[in-house]
Amino acid sequence: MKKLVSAAVTATLLSGTAAFAETEYRVGVMLFGLSEYMSLLTKAMDTHPMVVDGTVKLTVLDGRFDAVVQANQMDTLITQQFDAVIFAPIDQDAAVAPIQRARAAGIPVITAVTGAAGDDFNAYIGPSDVEAGRLIGEEMAKRLDGKGNVVIIEGPIGNSPQINRRKGIDEALANHPEIKVLASKTGNWSRAEGLAVMENWLSLYGDGIDGVIAQNDEMGLGAIEAIRAKGLTNDRIKVVAIDGISDGLKAVKDYGMFTLARSVTFEGQAALDLALGAVIGAGYEPKAAGWTEFDLPWNGGTDKLYGAPWFPVYPDNVAQFQAD
């Protein structure tokens, strides 16, 4: 199970690469920002067999958490006639027009990790963020025995995981009317901002906070830093989060945080499989081992939405997800 969160795992090379070896494919990778998870995603793509053998050349672009920057980057990739784009948009609505321009230019667009509104993209790959929100919401309810006060640290407003994880959280908490949400605020996926937000809430609400629902590990880690600075522990304030990054896994062991891990290796390599499938066509065979390992259907790369698994992480199973 260690390979689930390691970007250094090399997928099994399946048949089909040799047929395309004489062509070099240029794929633009548009990230909303260089968070730890986004960096791991690009490292995972670097281990894709067709990148390793030189058939595919990746160009990675940092969107700097700015929809205008990402729109301009898409225009550059269109002008330079890239073969395909893998797009993790910062704003799901603002992503629509750049995707439409790329598709009009004959360039397939695969959205990964974060999604876009509408249906102009070729395909989306990633686990369900609504499900993730429900899972961490229910886990918090379990840890609080169904009653208490919580705060919610959200991702960038308008980012599809922020929207969908909040939907799942709200659905879960609706089943537990004795849990009250004291406050919610964006932490922009940032540990530093999660720390600042939590410091403010501890000043405002003091002992009134029983739990922190963080929409990603980075913000949860910032919250834990603020909690520890007050001399408090998991016995007093519970923290749940999402992503299973390395420091998040450490916090599961050291603080008792709960997180949901995901397979960054599969998501990165599968996004590239979908991009190549859109360019090459029916003759392309996917290379990511996760299609078989997680029993996920390829369906010729023609589906609109492709799922990926979540893995709940507790102190008693965290070692399975940590790299050597």
C-alpha positions as CSV (number, residue, x, y, z in Angstrom):
1,M,0.0,0.0,0.0
2,K,3.0,2.4,0.3
3,K,2.8,3.0,-3.4
4,L,-0.6,4.7,-3.0
5,V,0.9,8.0,-1.9
6,S,4.4,7.8,-3.4
7,A,5.1,9.7,-6.6
8,A,8.2,7.6,-7.2
9,V,6.5,4.4,-8.1
10,T,7.0,3.3,-11.8
11,A,3.9,1.9,-13.4
12,T,4.0,-1.4,-15.3
13,L,4.8,-0.8,-18.9
14,L,2.0,-2.2,-21.0
15,S,2.0,-3.0,-24.7
16,G,1.5,-0.2,-27.2
17,T,4.3,2.3,-26.7
18,A,6.5,1.1,-29.5
19,A,3.9,1.9,-32.1
20,F,4.0,5.6,-31.3
21,A,7.8,5.8,-30.5
22,E,8.6,7.8,-33.6
23,T,6.3,10.7,-32.6
24,E,7.0,13.1,-29.8
25,Y,3.9,14.4,-28.1
26,R,3.9,17.7,-26.3
27,V,1.6,17.9,-23.3
28,G,1.1,21.1,-21.3
29,V,0.4,20.6,-17.6
30,M,-1.4,23.6,-16.1
31,L,-1.4,23.6,-12.3
32,F,-3.4,26.1,-10.2
33,G,-0.3,26.4,-8.0
34,L,2.7,24.5,-6.8
35,S,1.3,23.1,-3.6
36,E,2.9,19.9,-2.3
37,Y,0.2,17.7,-3.9
38,M,0.5,19.5,-7.3
39,S,4.2,18.9,-7.2
40,L,3.7,15.2,-6.4
41,L,1.3,15.0,-9.3
42,T,3.9,16.3,-11.8
43,K,6.5,13.9,-10.4
44,A,4.0,11.1,-10.9
45,M,3.6,12.1,-14.5
46,D,7.4,12.1,-14.9
47,T,7.3,8.3,-14.1
48,H,4.8,7.5,-16.9
49,P,6.6,5.1,-19.3
50,M,6.0,7.3,-22.3
51,V,7.7,10.3,-20.5
52,V,10.5,8.1,-19.4
53,D,11.2,6.8,-22.9
54,G,11.1,10.3,-24.4
55,T,7.9,9.8,-26.4
56,V,6.1,12.5,-24.4
57,K,7.5,15.9,-23.4
58,L,5.8,17.6,-20.5
59,T,5.7,21.4,-20.0
60,V,4.6,22.3,-16.4
61,L,3.1,25.7,-15.8
62,D,2.4,27.3,-12.4
63,G,-0.9,29.1,-12.4
64,R,0.0,31.0,-9.2
65,F,-3.6,30.6,-7.8
66,D,-4.8,33.1,-10.5
67,A,-7.5,32.4,-13.0
68,V,-6.2,35.2,-15.3
69,V,-2.7,33.7,-15.3
70,Q,-4.1,30.3,-16.2
71,A,-6.2,31.8,-19.0
72,N,-3.1,33.4,-20.5
73,Q,-1.1,30.2,-20.1
74,M,-3.8,28.3,-22.1
75,D,-3.6,30.8,-24.9
76,T,0.2,30.3,-25.0
77,L,-0.2,26.5,-25.3
78,I,-2.8,27.0,-28.1
79,T,-0.4,29.4,-30.0
80,Q,2.4,26.9,-29.6
81,Q,0.1,24.1,-30.9
82,F,0.6,21.7,-28.0
83,D,-0.9,18.2,-28.6
84,A,-2.9,18.1,-25.3
85,V,-3.4,19.9,-22.0
86,I,-3.8,18.6,-18.5
87,F,-5.6,21.3,-16.5
88,A,-6.0,21.7,-12.8
89,P,-8.0,25.0,-12.7
90,I,-8.1,27.4,-9.7
91,D,-11.7,28.5,-10.5
92,Q,-14.1,26.1,-12.0
93,D,-16.2,28.8,-13.7
94,A,-13.3,30.8,-15.0
95,A,-11.9,27.6,-16.6
96,V,-14.7,27.2,-19.1
97,A,-13.6,29.8,-21.6
98,P,-9.9,28.7,-21.8
99,I,-11.0,25.1,-22.3
100,Q,-13.4,26.2,-25.1
101,R,-10.6,28.0,-26.9
102,A,-8.3,25.0,-26.7
103,R,-11.0,22.6,-27.9
104,A,-11.8,25.0,-30.8
105,A,-8.1,24.8,-31.7
106,G,-8.3,21.0,-31.8
107,I,-6.4,20.5,-28.5
108,P,-7.9,18.0,-26.1
109,V,-8.1,19.1,-22.4
110,I,-8.1,16.7,-19.5
111,T,-9.0,18.2,-16.1
112,A,-7.3,16.6,-13.1
113,V,-7.6,16.9,-9.3
114,T,-9.7,20.2,-9.7
115,G,-12.5,20.4,-12.2
116,A,-14.2,22.8,-14.5
117,A,-17.8,23.8,-14.9
118,G,-19.6,22.8,-18.1
119,D,-18.8,19.9,-20.2
120,D,-16.3,21.2,-22.8
121,F,-13.3,19.3,-21.3
122,N,-12.5,15.8,-22.7
123,A,-12.4,14.1,-19.4
124,Y,-11.9,14.6,-15.6
125,I,-9.8,12.3,-13.4
126,G,-9.9,12.3,-9.7
127,P,-11.7,11.0,-6.6
128,S,-15.1,12.4,-5.6
129,D,-14.7,15.5,-3.5
130,V,-18.3,15.3,-2.3
131,E,-17.6,11.9,-1.0
132,A,-14.4,13.2,0.7
133,G,-16.4,15.9,2.4
134,R,-18.9,13.4,3.7
135,L,-16.2,11.1,5.0
136,I,-14.4,13.7,7.0
137,G,-17.7,15.2,8.2
138,E,-18.9,11.8,9.5
139,E,-15.5,11.1,11.0
140,M,-15.6,14.4,12.9
141,A,-19.1,13.6,14.1
142,K,-17.9,10.2,15.3
143,R,-15.0,11.7,17.2
144,L,-17.3,14.3,18.9
145,D,-20.0,11.7,19.7
146,G,-22.4,13.7,17.6
147,K,-22.3,17.0,19.5
148,G,-20.0,20.0,19.8
149,N,-18.7,23.1,18.0
150,V,-16.6,22.9,14.8
151,V,-14.8,25.3,12.5
152,I,-14.2,24.7,8.8
153,I,-11.1,25.8,6.9
154,E,-11.9,25.8,3.1
155,G,-9.9,25.8,0.0
156,P,-9.8,28.8,-2.5
157,I,-13.4,30.0,-3.1
158,G,-14.6,28.8,-6.5
159,N,-12.1,25.9,-6.7
160,S,-14.1,22.7,-7.4
161,P,-12.7,20.8,-4.4
162,Q,-13.7,23.7,-2.1
163,I,-17.2,23.7,-3.5
164,N,-17.7,19.9,-3.5
165,R,-15.9,19.1,-0.3
166,R,-18.1,21.7,1.5
167,K,-21.2,20.1,0.0
168,G,-20.2,16.7,1.4
169,I,-19.3,18.2,4.8
170,D,-22.6,20.0,5.0
171,E,-24.5,16.8,4.0
172,A,-22.7,14.8,6.7
173,L,-23.2,17.4,9.5
174,A,-26.9,17.7,8.6
175,N,-27.2,14.3,10.1
176,H,-25.9,15.5,13.4
177,P,-27.9,18.5,14.5
178,E,-26.1,18.9,17.8
179,I,-22.9,19.8,15.9
180,K,-22.7,23.5,15.4
181,V,-20.5,25.2,12.8
182,L,-19.0,28.3,14.6
183,A,-17.2,29.7,11.5
184,S,-15.8,28.9,8.1
185,K,-13.2,30.7,6.1
186,T,-10.8,30.0,3.2
187,G,-7.2,29.0,4.0
188,N,-6.3,28.8,0.2
189,W,-4.9,25.3,0.6
190,S,-2.0,27.0,2.6
191,R,-0.5,25.8,5.9
192,A,0.5,29.4,6.8
193,E,-3.0,30.6,6.1
194,G,-4.5,27.7,8.0
195,L,-2.4,28.7,11.0
196,A,-3.4,32.3,10.8
197,V,-7.1,31.5,10.5
198,M,-7.0,29.1,13.4
199,E,-5.1,31.6,15.6
200,N,-7.8,34.1,15.0
201,W,-10.6,31.6,15.8
202,L,-8.8,30.5,19.0
203,S,-8.8,34.1,20.1
204,L,-12.4,34.6,19.2
205,Y,-13.9,31.3,20.5
206,G,-11.3,30.0,22.9
207,D,-12.5,26.8,24.6
208,G,-15.6,26.8,22.5
209,I,-13.9,24.9,19.6
210,D,-14.1,21.1,19.7
211,G,-13.1,20.3,16.2
212,V,-11.5,21.5,13.0
213,I,-12.6,20.3,9.6
214,A,-9.8,21.2,7.1
215,Q,-10.4,20.7,3.4
216,N,-6.8,19.7,2.9
217,D,-3.8,18.5,5.0
218,E,-1.8,21.7,4.6
219,M,-4.5,23.8,6.3
220,G,-5.1,21.1,8.9
221,L,-1.4,21.2,9.7
222,G,-1.5,24.9,10.2
223,A,-4.5,24.5,12.5
224,I,-2.6,22.0,14.6
225,E,0.4,24.3,14.9
226,A,-1.9,27.0,16.3
227,I,-3.6,24.5,18.6
228,R,-0.3,23.2,20.0
229,A,0.9,26.8,20.5
230,K,-2.0,27.1,23.0
231,G,-0.9,24.0,24.8
232,L,-3.8,22.0,23.5
233,T,-3.9,18.4,22.0
234,N,-6.2,16.1,20.1
235,D,-7.9,15.2,23.3
236,R,-9.3,18.8,23.4
237,I,-9.6,19.7,19.7
238,K,-10.1,17.1,17.0
239,V,-8.7,17.7,13.4
240,V,-9.8,16.0,10.2
241,A,-8.3,16.7,6.8
242,I,-7.8,15.4,3.2
243,D,-4.9,14.3,0.9
244,G,-2.5,12.1,2.8
245,I,0.6,14.2,2.1
246,S,3.8,13.2,4.0
247,D,3.4,15.7,6.9
248,G,-0.3,14.9,7.1
249,L,0.6,11.3,7.7
250,K,3.0,12.3,10.4
251,A,0.2,14.3,12.0
252,V,-1.9,11.2,12.0
253,K,0.8,9.5,14.1
254,D,1.9,12.5,16.2
255,Y,-1.4,14.4,16.8
256,G,-4.1,11.9,16.1
257,M,-5.4,13.7,13.0
258,F,-7.6,11.9,10.6
259,T,-6.9,12.2,6.8
260,L,-8.0,10.7,3.6
261,A,-5.1,9.5,1.4
262,R,-5.3,9.3,-2.4
263,S,-3.1,7.7,-5.1
264,V,-1.2,10.6,-6.6
265,T,0.8,8.2,-8.7
266,F,-2.4,6.9,-10.3
267,E,-4.0,10.3,-10.8
268,G,-1.0,11.8,-12.4
269,Q,-0.3,8.9,-14.8
270,A,-4.0,8.3,-15.5
271,A,-4.4,12.0,-16.5
272,L,-1.6,11.5,-19.0
273,D,-3.1,8.3,-20.2
274,L,-6.4,10.2,-20.9
275,A,-4.5,13.0,-22.7
276,L,-2.6,10.5,-24.9
277,G,-5.7,8.5,-25.5
278,A,-7.5,11.6,-26.8
279,V,-4.6,12.4,-29.1
280,I,-3.6,9.0,-30.4
281,G,-7.1,7.4,-30.5
282,A,-8.4,3.9,-30.1
283,G,-5.0,2.3,-30.6
284,Y,-3.7,3.7,-27.3
285,E,-3.4,1.3,-24.4
286,P,-3.2,3.0,-20.9
287,K,0.1,2.6,-19.0
288,A,-0.8,3.5,-15.4
289,A,-0.8,0.3,-13.2
290,G,-3.7,1.7,-11.1
291,W,-6.3,1.0,-13.8
292,T,-5.9,-2.7,-13.0
293,E,-4.8,-2.3,-9.4
294,F,-7.9,-0.4,-8.3
295,D,-10.1,-2.2,-10.8
296,L,-11.1,1.1,-12.5
297,P,-12.6,0.9,-16.1
298,W,-10.6,2.5,-18.9
299,N,-13.5,2.2,-21.4
300,G,-11.3,3.3,-24.3
301,G,-10.5,6.6,-22.6
302,T,-13.9,8.0,-23.8
303,D,-15.8,8.5,-20.6
304,K,-16.3,12.0,-19.3
305,L,-15.6,11.3,-15.6
306,Y,-13.0,8.9,-14.2
307,G,-13.0,8.2,-10.5
308,A,-10.1,7.3,-8.1
309,P,-10.2,5.9,-4.6
310,W,-9.9,7.5,-1.2
311,F,-8.2,5.7,1.7
312,P,-9.1,6.6,5.3
313,V,-5.9,6.9,7.4
314,Y,-5.8,6.2,11.1
315,P,-2.9,5.8,13.5
316,D,-3.2,2.0,13.3
317,N,-2.8,1.9,9.5
318,V,-0.8,5.0,8.7
319,A,2.4,3.0,8.2
320,Q,0.9,1.4,5.1
321,F,0.8,4.8,3.3
322,Q,4.2,6.2,4.3
323,A,7.2,5.9,2.0
324,D,10.3,4.2,3.3
